């Protein structure tokens, strides 16, 4: 009976939706950053698969359909972004420069750490897309010849860290402007961070959504430059 249930695509879909629903209920009750719905549901799915000894392939039979919807979720940010269009135009130069600075800082820091630690080239290429949204990160990692699994893990960890530490960083650096907060979260921690930015306010959410798109484009075009630089060393 259990084998039959877990072998159907419905299992992965229901497990994902069920864990996320319960995680959302828990988060609304306690509102602790560490219990972010994404973190809790992600951990819950892993634990269930491990305890019941269910192969990942069985989960992905249904999980792949949810994965297909990931790029579409970006479109949900179009409405709040449209509402904040006057604010976007007012700060357009600061927004573009802020996202560019964030992407370059992320790429350069990964590059330098990999050089200092004498990390394998393929691992470097896997970590370059760590701060962009998962669907784009997977494509970029495959194109560059990186390890897709490492890329996905690095993207998830980066997003979780953004959710956990955005508050202390904002307070320490005294970042109070909603546009700056949204751009910082979206550039550094992609879609996972954007879910938190939406909680902070519509301006933060809209700017974070914009940052996801622009940061992804800039990363795609800048990644080959790091590859070229690495080959010259």
C-alpha positions, 0 to 999 in steps of 0.5 A: 500500500505504501509503495503504491502511494509513494510511486504515484506523482500525487505523492510528491505534490501532496507531500510538498503542499502538506508540509508547506501548509503546516509550516505556514501555520506554524510560522504564523503562530510563532513568527520566528525567522528560523522557522521560515516556512521554506526552511521548515517544509524543506527539512520536513520533506527530507526527514519524511523521505529519510525515515520512510526510506523513500527514494528521491526519484519517487518524490520527484515524480510529483515534485517535478511538476511543482518545479515546473511552476517555479519560473511562473511564480516570478510573474506574481511579482509583476503587479506590486512592481507595476504599482511601485513604477513611479518609485522605481523610476525615481530611484532607477540609477541607484537600483541598477547600480545597487544590483550590479554591485551586489552581483559583482560582490557575490561573484568576486567573493566566490571567485576569490575564496575558490582561488584561495582554497584551491577549489576545483574549477567545476565547483567554482562554476557550480557556486557562481549562480548561488544568488540567483533564482533556482530555475535560472541557476540550474540552466547556468550551472549546466551551461558552464559545466558545473555540478547542478546539485551543488548549485541547487544546495548553494542557492537554497543555503544562500536564500535561507541565510538571507532570510535569517540575517537580513534583519541584523544586517539592516540594523547594523548597517542602518539600512532603513529605506524600503527600496534599498532593503528590497534590492539588497534582499532580492540581489543576495537571496533571490526568491526565498528572500523575496518571500520575506521581503513581501512580509516587510512591505509591498515596496520591499517585495516589488524591488526584491522581485525586480532584483531577482530578474536583473541579478539573474541577467547580470549573473548570466552575462558575467559568469563567463568572465569569471571562467575566462579569468580562472583559465588565465590564472 
